[in-house]
Amino acid sequence: MSSTPVDTEIHNSRLTVFRRYAQDVVRYNEAAASLMEAEGIPVIDLHSFTIGIGFPQCLSDHVHYKPYARKRQAEFIFTEIQRIV
């Protein structure tokens, strides 16, 4: 499963000890997807899905999601698991 997106500005303004950057998450997801594809392992693209439900407005803070977003993410993951198996 891909990592969910990060809003660099929101995250780094609230948590100064540990910095995260949106472009790093994209690169990590791309590297992981490439490795999984090479091994024939399916990937659930939670990153793209989360962007599609209104990121970053769906955040409740710098890393957690509002209840409606968590529900939609869970439904997406469930559907993707069913598709894969």
N, C-alpha and C positions, 0 to 999 in steps of 0.2 A: 504494500500500500504506500502510495506517495505521501510525503509530509504535507501538511496543510500550509497554506501561504502565511507569510509574516508581513505585517505592515511595519516597515523599517522605522518610520517616524514614530508611530505609537509605541512600539516595543522599546526602542532605545531611549525614548523620553521617560519611560516608567521604570525601566530596569537598566541602570547604568553599569552594573557589575558584569553583566553578561550581554554582549551585543549580538544581535541577529540581523541578517540582511536578506531582503527578498531575493536578490539575485543569487545568493548562495543556496537558498532553498531550491530554486529552479535548477541550478547546476547539480546539486546532490540528487534531486529526483531524476534528472536526465541520466546521470551516471548509474544510478541504481536500476532504472528501467532498461538501460542498455545491457547491464549484466544479467538481469532477469530474462530478457528476451533471448540472449545468447544461450541460456540454459533451458529455455522453453517454459519459463515460470510466468504465469499471468500476473499482471499488476493492476491493482484497483487504483484509479487515478482520482484520489480524494482531493488533491490539489486543484485540479481543473474544476471539479464539481463544486468545491467550496467557493471558488471565484465566481462561478455561475449563479450562486444563490445570493449574491450581493456582498461580497467581501470588499471593504472591511466593516461595513455597516452591521454585519451579523456577529461581530465580536462583542463580548460583554466587558472585556478588558483587553490587555495586550496579547493574550494567548488563548483565552477561553471563549466559547461561543454561547450565544443566547439560546434559550430553550428551543425555539423554533428551528434554529440552524442545526442544533445537535440532533433533533428529531429527523430532519431531512438527511443529514449525514448518515445516521443509523439506517434509515430506509434505503439509501443508496448503497451502503456497504452490504446490507442484507441481500438486496437484489443482485449485486455483483457477485457475491459468493454463490448464490443460487445459479447464476449464469456459468460460473467457472466449474462448479462440481456437477 
